[in-house]
Amino acid sequence: MNSDWVVAVIAAASALLGSGITGWFSRGAGVRQAEAAAKAGSEQAQALIQTVSETLAEQRRQQSWTVRRDVYAQFLAAASGGTIDETTSSGLMAVSTRRSVFSESEIRRAFQLVRLEGPDEAAARARELTNLLLRHMPEINQRPGIPSGTARELSAAMEAFVHAARRALGR
């Protein structure tokens, strides 16, 4: 009977030792698996954060582009002036004419918006056009039609601003 006990103890010890070794290796594999899962989860989270950041940055760029384009359009509208119809009568005849009218306050306000939105090149071209308009505004607003020399200057300054604005907008 003594040998039966020895065999039973050896078998039990072998089973326990085998279970312990298997458990140890299983635990090691489980830890490695958990670490790999954590790393993969972290990488996925980082990728998601990067995607969201890039999307938000693109939305900010698009919004900034839209605001800048609108500011440039407002400046061009102010710099293009409005038109009014005038009717003058001389004797029995009434004569209708259209003439350009520029609003100093609209031009200055629109210029300040361009200055605020930038960039410096567009603001510099807007300043040149604004200064030109303000310098010639009395003669433009008092007569129908713009004198040809002034019209050429204004046209060149307007084109320079449009060119700078397009460059700023990436076009």
C-alpha positions as CSV (number, residue, x, y, z in Angstrom):
1,M,0.0,0.0,0.0
2,N,2.9,2.2,0.6
3,S,3.8,2.2,-3.1
4,D,0.2,3.1,-4.0
5,W,0.5,6.2,-1.9
6,V,3.8,7.1,-3.4
7,V,2.3,6.7,-6.9
8,A,-0.8,8.7,-5.9
9,V,1.4,11.5,-4.5
10,I,3.7,11.5,-7.5
11,A,0.6,11.6,-9.8
12,A,-1.0,14.4,-7.9
13,A,2.3,16.4,-7.7
14,S,2.8,15.9,-11.5
15,A,-0.8,17.1,-12.1
16,L,-0.3,20.1,-9.9
17,L,3.1,20.9,-11.5
18,G,1.7,20.4,-15.0
19,S,-1.3,22.7,-14.2
20,G,1.0,25.3,-12.7
21,I,3.3,25.3,-15.7
22,T,0.4,25.4,-18.1
23,G,-1.2,28.2,-16.0
24,W,2.1,30.2,-16.0
25,F,2.5,30.0,-19.8
26,S,-1.2,30.7,-20.3
27,R,-0.9,33.8,-18.0
28,G,2.1,35.0,-20.0
29,A,0.2,34.5,-23.3
30,G,-2.8,36.3,-21.8
31,V,-0.6,39.2,-20.7
32,R,1.0,39.5,-24.2
33,Q,-2.5,39.3,-25.8
34,A,-3.8,42.0,-23.5
35,E,-0.8,44.2,-24.2
36,A,-1.2,43.7,-28.0
37,A,-4.9,44.5,-27.7
38,A,-4.1,47.7,-25.6
39,K,-1.5,48.8,-28.2
40,A,-3.9,48.1,-31.1
41,G,-6.7,50.0,-29.2
42,S,-4.3,52.9,-28.6
43,E,-3.3,53.0,-32.2
44,Q,-6.9,53.0,-33.3
45,A,-7.7,55.8,-30.9
46,Q,-4.7,57.8,-32.1
47,A,-5.8,57.3,-35.7
48,L,-9.3,58.4,-34.8
49,I,-8.0,61.5,-33.0
50,Q,-5.8,62.3,-36.0
51,T,-8.7,62.0,-38.4
52,V,-11.0,64.2,-36.3
53,S,-8.2,66.8,-36.0
54,E,-7.6,66.8,-39.7
55,T,-11.4,67.1,-40.4
56,L,-11.7,70.0,-38.0
57,A,-8.7,71.8,-39.4
58,E,-10.1,71.4,-42.9
59,Q,-13.4,72.8,-41.8
60,R,-11.6,75.8,-40.2
61,R,-9.7,76.4,-43.4
62,Q,-12.9,76.2,-45.5
63,Q,-14.7,78.6,-43.1
64,S,-11.7,81.0,-43.2
65,W,-11.6,80.8,-47.0
66,T,-15.3,81.5,-47.2
67,V,-15.1,84.5,-44.9
68,R,-12.1,85.9,-46.7
69,R,-13.8,85.5,-50.1
70,D,-16.9,87.3,-48.8
71,V,-14.8,90.1,-47.4
72,Y,-13.1,90.5,-50.8
73,A,-16.4,90.5,-52.6
74,Q,-17.7,93.2,-50.2
75,F,-14.7,95.3,-50.9
76,L,-15.0,94.9,-54.7
77,A,-18.7,95.8,-54.5
78,A,-17.9,99.0,-52.5
79,A,-15.0,99.8,-54.8
80,S,-17.2,99.4,-57.8
81,G,-19.6,101.9,-56.5
82,G,-23.3,102.1,-57.0
83,T,-25.3,103.8,-59.7
84,I,-28.0,106.4,-59.4
85,D,-30.5,107.7,-62.0
86,E,-30.6,111.4,-62.3
87,T,-33.2,113.3,-64.2
88,T,-32.5,116.9,-65.1
89,S,-34.8,119.1,-67.0
90,S,-33.9,122.0,-69.3
91,G,-36.9,123.8,-70.7
92,L,-39.4,121.3,-72.0
93,M,-37.0,118.4,-72.2
94,A,-36.1,116.0,-69.3
95,V,-32.8,114.1,-69.6
96,S,-32.2,110.9,-67.6
97,T,-28.6,109.8,-66.9
98,R,-26.9,107.2,-64.8
99,R,-23.8,107.8,-62.9
100,S,-21.5,106.0,-60.5
101,V,-21.6,107.0,-56.9
102,F,-19.1,105.9,-54.3
103,S,-19.7,105.8,-50.6
104,E,-16.6,106.8,-48.6
105,S,-17.8,105.0,-45.5
106,E,-18.6,101.8,-47.4
107,I,-15.2,101.8,-49.0
108,R,-13.4,102.5,-45.7
109,R,-15.4,99.8,-43.9
110,A,-14.8,97.2,-46.6
111,F,-11.1,98.1,-46.7
112,Q,-10.8,97.6,-42.9
113,L,-12.3,94.1,-43.3
114,V,-9.8,93.3,-46.0
115,R,-7.0,94.5,-43.7
116,L,-8.4,92.4,-40.9
117,E,-8.6,89.2,-43.0
118,G,-5.4,89.7,-44.9
119,P,-3.0,88.6,-46.1
120,D,-0.7,91.6,-46.3
121,E,-0.5,91.6,-50.1
122,A,-4.2,91.7,-50.6
123,A,-4.5,94.4,-47.9
124,A,-1.8,96.5,-49.6
125,R,-3.6,96.3,-53.0
126,A,-6.9,97.2,-51.3
127,R,-5.2,100.2,-49.7
128,E,-3.9,101.4,-53.1
129,L,-7.4,101.1,-54.6
130,T,-9.0,102.7,-51.6
131,N,-6.5,105.6,-51.6
132,L,-7.1,106.1,-55.4
133,L,-10.9,106.0,-55.0
134,L,-10.9,108.5,-52.1
135,R,-8.5,110.8,-54.0
136,H,-10.8,110.8,-57.1
137,M,-14.1,110.4,-55.3
138,P,-15.2,114.1,-55.5
139,E,-14.7,114.3,-59.3
140,I,-16.3,110.8,-59.8
141,N,-19.3,111.5,-57.7
142,Q,-20.0,114.9,-59.2
143,R,-20.0,114.0,-62.9
144,P,-21.6,111.3,-65.0
145,G,-18.8,109.0,-66.3
146,I,-15.3,108.6,-65.0
147,P,-12.5,110.5,-66.8
148,S,-10.5,108.0,-68.9
149,G,-7.2,108.5,-67.1
150,T,-8.8,107.9,-63.8
151,A,-10.7,105.0,-65.1
152,R,-7.5,103.4,-66.3
153,E,-5.8,103.9,-62.9
154,L,-8.9,102.5,-61.1
155,S,-9.0,99.5,-63.5
156,A,-5.3,98.7,-63.0
157,A,-5.6,99.0,-59.2
158,M,-8.8,96.9,-59.2
159,E,-7.0,94.2,-61.3
160,A,-4.1,94.3,-58.9
161,F,-6.4,93.7,-56.0
162,V,-8.3,90.9,-57.7
163,H,-5.0,89.2,-58.6
164,A,-3.8,89.4,-55.0
165,A,-7.2,88.2,-53.7
166,R,-7.2,85.2,-56.0
167,R,-3.7,84.3,-54.9
168,A,-4.8,84.6,-51.3
169,L,-7.7,82.3,-52.0
170,G,-5.5,79.8,-53.8
171,R,-6.9,80.3,-57.2
